[in-house]
Amino acid sequence: MAGRKAKPIQIKVLEGNRSKLKKGILAKMSESEPEITPVALIPPKYLSKDKVAVEYYKKIALMLYKYGLVTEIDIDMLAVHARAFSRWQKAEAEIDTKASMLYSPGTTGYVTHNPYINVSKMYYKQYLETGREFGLTPSSRGRMILDVAGKKEDPFEGFLNSKTKCS
């Protein structure tokens, strides 16, 4: 499917309604979207053998839960993100223990790249892509406006949204 990916209404609101939708339309869209409440997420069982992934999962799930950006539906995607992080770290550790260029034994005797470099790139790319979905990269997070301290009424915003007409 071509075009931009659809964003949940909650993300649109956090980004500050950059599409300039009227409050009424935004409210109707919000009502039509299924109500999913944030929950504390326990790492899935299939992640339990990977301690690095489990620790990272707990850390990120707690941060996302704090801002109401993760629900029980997101468990598997968050697990993919945590596992990609863990595997990327393991590949980087392998690169650190060996040289980036390896001697290829056999008939050719050529020097080749360490295969863990490609593995590291692959998992880092997956880590970044899944992180963007949760707003974990600086650029995706920069588009969000998180109101942690409580919403303050802006008088100018109230004026713009009022239905009174100027004569």
C-alpha positions as CSV (number, residue, x, y, z in Angstrom):
1,M,0.0,0.0,0.0
2,A,1.5,3.4,-1.0
3,G,1.5,6.5,1.1
4,R,2.2,7.3,4.7
5,K,1.3,4.9,7.4
6,A,-1.8,5.7,9.4
7,K,-1.1,7.0,12.9
8,P,-3.2,6.4,16.0
9,I,-5.2,9.4,17.2
10,Q,-3.2,9.4,20.5
11,I,0.0,10.0,18.6
12,K,-1.6,12.7,16.5
13,V,-2.7,14.5,19.6
14,L,0.8,14.1,21.2
15,E,2.4,15.6,18.1
16,G,0.2,18.6,18.4
17,N,-2.4,18.1,15.6
18,R,0.1,19.0,12.9
19,S,-2.5,18.1,10.2
20,K,-4.6,21.0,11.5
21,L,-7.7,18.9,12.0
22,K,-10.6,20.7,13.7
23,K,-11.1,19.7,17.3
24,G,-14.6,18.2,16.5
25,I,-13.2,16.0,13.7
26,L,-10.3,14.9,16.0
27,A,-12.8,14.1,18.7
28,K,-14.9,12.0,16.3
29,M,-11.9,10.2,15.1
30,S,-10.8,9.6,18.7
31,E,-14.3,8.1,19.5
32,S,-14.2,5.8,16.6
33,E,-10.7,4.4,17.6
34,P,-10.9,1.5,20.0
35,E,-10.3,2.4,23.6
36,I,-7.2,0.7,24.8
37,T,-5.9,1.4,28.3
38,P,-2.3,1.3,29.1
39,V,-1.2,-1.7,31.2
40,A,1.9,-2.7,32.9
41,L,3.5,-5.2,30.5
42,I,5.2,-8.4,31.6
43,P,7.8,-9.8,29.1
44,P,6.4,-12.7,27.1
45,K,7.7,-16.2,28.0
46,Y,9.5,-16.7,24.7
47,L,11.8,-13.8,25.6
48,S,12.8,-15.4,28.9
49,K,15.9,-17.1,27.7
50,D,17.5,-13.8,26.6
51,K,18.3,-11.9,29.7
52,V,19.5,-8.8,27.9
53,A,16.2,-8.6,26.0
54,V,14.1,-9.1,29.1
55,E,16.0,-6.3,31.0
56,Y,15.7,-4.0,28.0
57,Y,12.0,-4.9,27.6
58,K,11.2,-4.1,31.2
59,K,13.1,-0.8,31.0
60,I,11.4,0.4,27.8
61,A,7.9,-0.9,28.8
62,L,8.1,1.1,32.0
63,M,9.1,4.3,30.2
64,L,6.3,3.9,27.6
65,Y,3.8,3.0,30.3
66,K,4.6,6.1,32.2
67,Y,3.4,8.2,29.2
68,G,0.5,5.9,28.3
69,L,2.1,5.0,24.9
70,V,2.0,1.2,25.3
71,T,-0.8,-1.3,25.7
72,E,-1.2,-5.0,26.0
73,I,-1.5,-5.2,22.2
74,D,2.0,-3.9,21.9
75,I,3.6,-6.8,23.8
76,D,4.9,-8.7,20.7
77,M,6.2,-5.6,18.9
78,L,8.0,-4.5,22.1
79,A,9.5,-8.0,22.4
80,V,10.7,-7.7,18.8
81,H,12.3,-4.4,19.6
82,A,14.0,-5.8,22.8
83,R,15.2,-8.9,21.0
84,A,16.6,-6.8,18.1
85,F,18.4,-4.7,20.7
86,S,19.8,-7.8,22.4
87,R,21.0,-9.4,19.2
88,W,22.5,-6.2,18.0
89,Q,24.5,-5.9,21.2
90,K,25.7,-9.5,20.9
91,A,26.8,-9.0,17.3
92,E,28.7,-5.8,18.4
93,A,30.4,-7.8,21.2
94,E,31.5,-10.4,18.6
95,I,32.9,-7.7,16.4
96,D,34.8,-6.3,19.4
97,T,36.4,-9.7,20.2
98,K,37.5,-10.3,16.6
99,A,38.9,-8.0,14.0
100,S,36.6,-6.3,11.5
101,M,38.6,-8.0,8.7
102,L,39.1,-11.8,8.9
103,Y,41.5,-14.1,7.1
104,S,39.5,-16.6,5.1
105,P,41.2,-20.1,5.4
106,G,40.9,-22.3,2.4
107,T,42.2,-22.3,-1.1
108,T,41.6,-18.6,-1.8
109,G,43.2,-17.1,1.4
110,Y,41.5,-13.8,0.9
111,V,40.8,-11.3,3.7
112,T,37.1,-10.8,4.2
113,H,34.8,-8.7,6.3
114,N,33.7,-10.1,9.6
115,P,30.2,-11.5,9.0
116,Y,29.0,-10.1,12.3
117,I,29.2,-6.6,10.8
118,N,26.3,-7.5,8.5
119,V,24.4,-9.1,11.3
120,S,24.9,-6.0,13.5
121,K,23.6,-3.8,10.7
122,M,20.5,-5.9,10.2
123,Y,19.5,-6.0,13.8
124,Y,20.4,-2.3,14.3
125,K,18.1,-1.5,11.4
126,Q,15.3,-3.6,12.9
127,Y,15.9,-2.0,16.3
128,L,15.6,1.5,14.8
129,E,12.5,0.7,12.8
130,T,10.6,-0.7,15.8
131,G,11.9,2.1,18.0
132,R,10.4,4.6,15.7
133,E,7.0,3.0,16.1
134,F,7.1,3.7,19.8
135,G,8.6,7.1,19.5
136,L,12.0,6.0,20.8
137,T,14.2,7.8,18.4
138,P,15.1,11.5,18.8
139,S,13.3,12.5,15.6
140,S,10.1,10.6,16.3
141,R,10.1,11.7,19.9
142,G,10.7,15.3,18.9
143,R,7.4,15.3,17.0
144,M,5.5,14.4,20.2
145,I,4.3,16.9,22.7
146,L,3.9,15.1,26.0
147,D,1.9,17.0,28.6
148,V,3.4,15.5,31.8
149,A,2.7,18.4,34.2
150,G,-0.9,18.7,33.3
151,K,-2.8,20.6,30.6
152,K,-2.7,24.4,30.8
153,E,-5.4,26.3,29.0
154,D,-4.0,28.6,26.3
155,P,-6.3,31.7,25.9
156,F,-5.3,32.1,22.3
157,E,-6.2,28.4,21.5
158,G,-9.6,29.0,23.2
159,F,-10.1,32.0,21.0
160,L,-9.2,30.1,17.8
161,N,-11.5,27.3,18.7
162,S,-14.5,29.5,19.7
163,K,-17.5,29.7,17.4
164,T,-18.0,33.4,17.8
165,K,-17.5,35.4,14.6
166,C,-15.8,38.7,14.4
167,S,-17.9,41.6,12.9
